[in-house]
């Protein structure tokens, strides 16, 4: 299953209509990890393909960067965009994201922008 997302970086609502429930704006664009990716089969999660520098994910501590893989949301593992959306459908307040960046795994918090 492949989903292509198009986003203009710098637009705070670039991904809200296609990826996130209407009440969620994290300021990131995401993609499934496809067979052509070197991450395929090695990491399970959703790949960050764009970050709005003014969005909540860019201001997280530590911030989310392009190339990061989000592997869990609020301690719920996510292996693809459908699972990511399902968890976000019930999200409120602050999200706890588990992120893999290279060989490093860390947890960051991102406030939901409505």
N, C-alpha and C positions, 0 to 999 in steps of 0.2 A: 504494500500500500504506500503510495507516494502522494504527498500533498505539497504543492509549490505555493509559497507565500511571497507576495510582493510587498515591499515596504519602502517608503521614502524615509531615510534616516532624518531625524530632526522633526518629524511630524508626530506629536504625542499620541495620535489615534491611528497610526499606520497599520497596526495589526488587530485592533479591537474588533472589527467586524468579522474577520475571517478566522481568528484563532480563539479569542477569549470570549467568555460570556459578557453580556452588555455591561455588567457592573464592575468589570475588571480591566484595568489598563496598567500594565507593568512596564510599558515602553520598550518591549523587545519583540523581535520577529524570530519565530522558531520553525524548525523543520524536523521531520523524521530523519533518522540516520539511515541512509540508503546503502544498497549493496556496493555502490561505487565509492563509498567513503572508507578511508583507512580505519575508521572507528567501528565499522560494521562488524558485529559479532564479538567485539572486545568490550564495548560499553553499551549499556541499555539505558536509554533516556531520550530526551529531545535536545537537538542541537540548536544553540543560539546562533542565528545567522545575521542578526542586526540588533543594535542597541541605540535607542534614542538617548543622546547625551543629557537631555533634560528630564528623562523619565525616572520613575522610582527605582528600577533595576540598576541604573547607572549610579544612583546615589546610595545604594545599599552598602553595607560595610561587612565584608569586602564587596566591591561592585561586581556586577555580572558583565562579562566581556564576550565579544564575538568569538566563537570557537569553544566556549564552555558547553558542557552537557549537564542539563538538569536531570538528575536521576530520581529525585523524590520531592514531593510537595506536601508539607505538613506531615511528614513521616510516612506518606503513602508512596510507594514506588511507582514511577511512571516510565513505561518503556516506549511510548509513542504519543503522538498528538492527541489521539482519542482519549487515552487515559489521563493525560494532562488536563484536557478540557473537562473531563468528568470530575476530577478533584476540584478544579477551580469553580465549578458550578455552585459549590457549597461554601466557597471561601469568603471570609469576612475579615476585616481588620488588617492583620499583618500575616504575611505568608512566611513560612519557614522553608527555605529551599536548600536541598542537598545538591551540591554542584561538584562536578569533576572537571578539573582544568589540568590537562596533561596527566601526570601521575598523582597529583594532589587532589584530595577530596576535602571539601569544607562545607560548612553550613552558614547561610546568610539569611537575614530577614529583609523582606521587601514589603513596605506598606502598600496596600491596595489604593489606587487612585480611582476615584469614582467620577 
